[in-house]
Structure formats: structure tokens, C-alpha cells
Amino acid sequence: MADSDRERWDARHAAAVAAGAVAPAPPDALRGRTGLLPRGGRALDVACGRGTVAVWLAARGFDVDAVDVSPVALDAGRDLAAREGVTVRWLLHDLDTGLPEARPYDVVVCQRFRDPARYPELAARLAPGGLLVMSVLSEVGEGAGPFRAPAGELRAAFDGLDVLHHTERDGEASLVARAPVRTAAPSRGRR
């Protein structure tokens, strides 16, 4: 990502921080579906912004890694985590270069960050049975745009996962899907 992009995001987050405190909140695609979450484990919040989802997950017992390109956003996330009394690992990382290396996650959240080149990486970061929670801006109901997903993009990108929820309307597409649980091949008995 160009420095000008980072500066633009820093300015946007600084203005939002100045406007007032935020509260922890579930990812949009998971509202009304929080029962799909596992009972803890490792979670990754991609393009976490000011950390509302990361802190919400940490408050539910997850060990959370939160990634963003904006130091201003990560500082706001640290402040929110401190206010809520939870711990989150905040990672400054340019997602244009890929996701940071890490072992698999039980939950991967990516809210309003669309980069089709990252979709395979997001799926690959899921542990067996892990939950992917995605929402992006969509052309459906809004029209085309450089940051909007064409109809069917998320469903097609994650067709190897078990889709639990998928909607496209009013300019937003969301998907909640579970990674397959890998089973060991049956052992063959001796003859």
C-alpha cells in the first residue's frame, strides 16, 4: 500500500476517534448468528480498524490477532481493549503484501476490506472447522464501483467452505462459512 493510502486511513481513523468513543461489537455478518462461534480459540480480525470486533471477540474468550495498516487505528484499538480489560495482539501490517504468517485460526473476520487476491489466504488461515465471517461492499443494489464486489463474488471465492449464511443486498455482501473438518483416512487392518 502506498504511503498516501496509509495516511488517508490514518486521517480517517483520527477523525473517527475525535468524534467519540466506540464500543465493542460483533461483525455485521454475525449479528443474530453469534451461536455459530466456537467457544473460544484463536481469532484473526483482518483490516480491524479501531478494533471493535477484535475487542468483542477477546471479551468472549478468544486469543485475538488484529491486523491493520493504520497505526492510528491500532492505537484506538489498544485504548478500547484497555478500557474493556481485554488483551489483543495488534499487528501493523500492509495487507497488500498478504496476510501475516501465523498458525490456523478458529475464527477469521474480514469486514469491509475487499481484496480478491487475499481470499485464498483467508480460507487457508482457517483451522479445520474454523469459521469465516466476511462482509464487503457490493454492487448488488448500489451499482458498480472499484471497491464493490460483483454479484456472487464471495460465494464463488469460498465455494470450498460450508456456507452457513450468505446475503447480497443494499450495497453489501456477507458470508459466514465453516472450513471442512479434516478426517483421518480409515486405517486398513492387517491381513
C-alpha positions in Angstrom: 0.0 0.0 0.0 1.3 3.4 -0.8 2.2 5.8 2.0 -0.6 8.1 0.8 -3.1 5.3 1.3 -1.8 4.7 4.9 -2.0 8.5 5.5 -5.6 8.6 4.2 -6.6 5.8 6.5 -4.8 7.4 9.4 -6.7 10.7 8.8 -10.0 8.8 8.5 -9.4 6.9 11.8 -8.2 10.1 13.6 -11.4 11.9 12.6 -13.5 9.0 13.9 -11.6 8.8 17.2 -12.1 12.5 17.6 -15.8 12.1 17.1 -16.1 9.9 20.1 -15.5 6.5 21.7 -16.6 3.3 20.0 -17.9 0.2 21.7 -17.1 -3.5 21.1 -19.4 -5.0 18.6 -19.8 -8.3 16.7 -19.1 -8.4 13.0 -22.1 -7.3 10.9 -22.4 -10.7 9.2 -22.6 -12.5 12.6 -25.3 -10.4 14.1 -28.1 -12.7 15.1 -25.8 -15.7 14.4 -23.3 -15.5 17.3 -24.3 -19.0 18.3 -22.2 -20.1 15.3 -19.0 -19.0 17.1 -16.9 -21.7 18.7 -16.4 -21.4 22.5 -13.1 -19.8 22.2 -9.8 -20.4 20.4 -7.7 -18.3 18.1 -9.3 -15.4 16.1 -8.0 -13.1 13.4 -9.5 -9.7 12.6 -8.3 -8.6 9.2 -8.3 -4.9 8.5 -9.5 -4.4 12.0 -9.7 -0.6 12.0 -10.3 0.7 15.5 -10.7 -2.8 16.9 -14.4 -3.0 17.8 -14.7 -6.6 16.5 -11.3 -7.7 17.9 -12.2 -6.4 21.4 -15.6 -8.0 21.2 -14.0 -11.4 20.3 -11.4 -11.0 23.1 -14.2 -10.4 25.6 -15.7 -13.7 24.6 -12.5 -15.6 25.4 -10.7 -15.6 22.1 -7.0 -15.2 21.7 -7.2 -12.4 19.0 -4.7 -11.1 16.4 -5.9 -7.9 14.9 -4.2 -6.6 11.7 -4.4 -3.1 10.1 -2.3 -0.8 8.0 -3.1 2.3 10.2 -1.1 3.0 13.4 -3.8 5.4 14.4 -6.5 2.7 14.1 -4.4 0.3 16.1 -3.8 2.9 18.8 -7.5 3.4 19.1 -8.0 -0.4 19.3 -5.4 -0.6 22.1 -7.3 2.1 24.0 -10.6 0.3 23.6 -9.0 -3.0 24.7 -7.6 -1.4 27.8 -11.0 0.2 28.7 -12.6 -3.2 28.3 -9.9 -5.0 30.2 -9.0 -7.5 27.4 -5.9 -8.4 25.6 -5.5 -8.3 21.8 -2.3 -8.7 19.8 -2.2 -5.6 17.5 -0.3 -6.1 14.2 0.7 -3.2 11.9 0.8 -4.9 8.5 0.2 -3.9 4.9 -2.4 -6.4 3.6 -1.4 -5.6 0.0 1.6 -7.8 0.7 -0.6 -10.7 2.0 -1.7 -11.8 5.5 0.9 -12.1 8.2 2.2 -15.6 8.7 0.5 -17.5 11.6 -0.8 -20.8 12.5 -4.5 -21.6 11.8 -7.4 -19.7 13.4 -10.7 -20.9 14.7 -12.4 -17.6 13.5 -11.3 -15.3 10.7 -13.2 -12.0 10.4 -12.8 -9.6 7.5 -15.2 -6.8 7.5 -15.4 -4.2 4.7 -11.9 -5.0 3.3 -12.2 -6.4 -0.2 -9.1 -7.8 -1.9 -9.9 -10.9 -4.0 -6.2 -11.7 -4.1 -6.4 -12.3 -0.3 -9.5 -14.6 -0.4 -7.5 -17.9 -0.8 -5.2 -16.8 2.1 -8.3 -16.1 4.3 -9.6 -19.6 3.7 -6.2 -21.1 4.2 -5.9 -19.5 7.7 -8.9 -21.4 9.0 -8.3 -24.3 11.2 -10.4 -27.4 10.4 -14.0 -26.5 11.3 -13.0 -22.8 11.6 -15.5 -20.0 10.9 -15.0 -17.3 8.3 -17.1 -14.2 8.7 -16.9 -11.8 5.8 -18.7 -8.6 4.6 -17.7 -6.4 1.7 -19.3 -3.6 -0.2 -21.3 -5.0 -3.1 -22.6 -3.9 -6.5 -26.0 -5.5 -5.7 -28.4 -2.7 -5.0 -25.8 0.0 -5.5 -24.1 -0.3 -8.8 -20.5 -0.9 -9.9 -17.5 0.7 -8.2 -13.8 -0.1 -7.7 -14.3 -1.3 -4.1 -17.6 -3.2 -4.7 -17.8 -6.9 -5.2 -19.8 -8.1 -8.2 -22.8 -10.4 -7.5 -21.7 -13.8 -6.3 -18.1 -13.0 -5.7 -17.9 -14.1 -2.0 -19.9 -17.3 -2.6 -17.7 -18.3 -5.6 -14.5 -17.4 -3.8 -15.2 -19.6 -0.8 -17.0 -22.5 -2.5 -14.7 -24.9 -0.8 -16.3 -24.0 2.6 -19.6 -24.9 4.1 -21.7 -21.7 3.6 -23.9 -21.1 6.6 -25.2 -17.7 5.7 -24.9 -15.6 2.5 -26.7 -12.4 1.5 -26.2 -9.7 -1.1 -28.4 -6.6 -0.9 -28.4 -2.9 -0.3 -24.8 -2.5 -1.4 -23.4 -5.1 1.0 -22.5 -8.8 0.6 -21.9 -11.0 3.6 -20.9 -14.6 4.1 -20.5 -16.9 7.1 -18.9 -20.2 6.3 -17.2 -23.1 8.0 -14.0 -24.9 6.9 -14.3 -28.6 6.4 -13.2 -30.8 9.3 -10.4 -33.0 8.1 -10.8 -36.6 9.0 -8.1 -39.2 9.0 -8.2 -41.8 6.3 -9.6 -45.1 7.6 -6.8 -47.4 8.7 -6.6 -50.7 6.9 -6.4 -53.7 9.0 -3.7 -56.3 8.6 -4.5 -59.5 6.7 
